[in-house]
């Protein structure tokens, strides 16, 4: 950080923060079938697939900041600031996981319902810009 006293009334503080992020993640991709109703007497729940997948991400952010303080007299102080920041995705959202579940519910093969549920992470998610613009107090 650098502080510059331009005058007795004006002070400027600036800085740069560098953040390097490295993320390695791994998780299972699963495909399952769950059977309920009277069909579960004929068929069993099954695990159709189980695969381990990995991902890696590495990036660097350069995050500047600037703060200005102006005091024209003893009764008035004006401050303004700008900071650049990032908000990273949560670990769970970023891991390359995937869980596919097929739910089959019914009493016989002529009368059943199928519901598919997919939960997944996304290793391609990027950090969001969390910069704060000029704030004056």
N, C-alpha and C positions, 0 to 999 in steps of 0.2 A: 504494500500500500504506500501511496505517496501523498503527503499532505503539503499543500501550497497555501500559504497565507498571502493572498494577493494584496490585501490591505488590512488595517485594523478591523474593518467591518466584514470582509469577505474571506472565507476559507473554503478551499476545494480539497476533497479527499477522493482519490481514485485508486482503483486496484484491479487486478486480474487474478482470477482463480482458475487453475487448470485441473480438471478431474478426468482421470482415466478409469474406464470401466471395463472389466473383463468378466464375462459370464459364461460358465460351462454348465450345461444342464443335461440331464438324462432321465428318461421315464419310460414306462411301458405303454404300448398301444395294445388295447384289449378289445376283443369282439366276443360278446356273450349273448346267449339266448336264455331267457327266463320263462318258464312255462307255469301257468297257474290255471285255476278252475279244474274241471274234471279231466282236462287233457294232461295234467301232471301225473295222473295214474298210468298213462300210456307212454308219455315222453318224459325225459329228464332234462334238467337245466344243463347247458353245455357251454364250455369255453372253446370258442372256435379258433381264436388266434391270440397269441401273446408274443409281441415283438418289442425289443428294447431299442430305443432311438436316442440319439444324442445331438446336441447342438452347441455351438460356440459363437460368441459375439464379443467383439472388442472395439471400443471407440473412445475418443477423447473429446471433451468439451472445453472450450475456452470461454470463461464467464466473466465479463467485465462488470465493474460497478463504478458509480459516480455519486458523490454526496456533496451538496453545496449548502453552506450556511452563510446567511447575510444578516447582519445586525446593524441597521442604520442608526439606532439609538438604544438606550437602555430598556425602553418599553416594548420594542418590537424585535422579534427574531423570526426570520423566514428561512425555512429549510426545504430543500427539494432533493430527491434521490431517485436513482435508477439502479436496479440490480437485475442481472440476468441469471437465471437458474434453470434447472431441469427437474422434472419429476419422472422417475423411472417406474416402469410397470412392476407390479408385485411379482415375487418369485413364482408363485403358483400360476399366474397368468402367462409367464414367460417360458415355462418349461415345455418341452415338446411332448406333452402327454395327450392321450386320446383314449376315451372309453366309449365304446359303442355298445349299447344294450338294446336288444330286440325283446320286447315283452309280448308274449302270446298268451291271451286269456280267453278261455272258452270251454264249453261243455263237450263239444265233439268237433270233428273236422269240417262239418257243414256250417257251424255257427261259432266263429271265434273272431277276436279283434287283435290287431297287431299295432303296437306302438313302438316307435324307435326313438331312443334318447341318446344324444351325443354330447359329451363334455370334452372340451379340448383346450389346450394351451396353445399359445402362438409365439414361437421363438423369434419371429420376425417383428414383434412389437418394438417400437422405438420410444425413446424418452420424449415426453411432452415438454414444450417450452413453458416454463413457469416464471417468465420474466415479470418484473413489477415495474410499471411505468413511473412516470414522475408523480411523486407524492409530495404534497406540500403541507407543512404544519406551521 
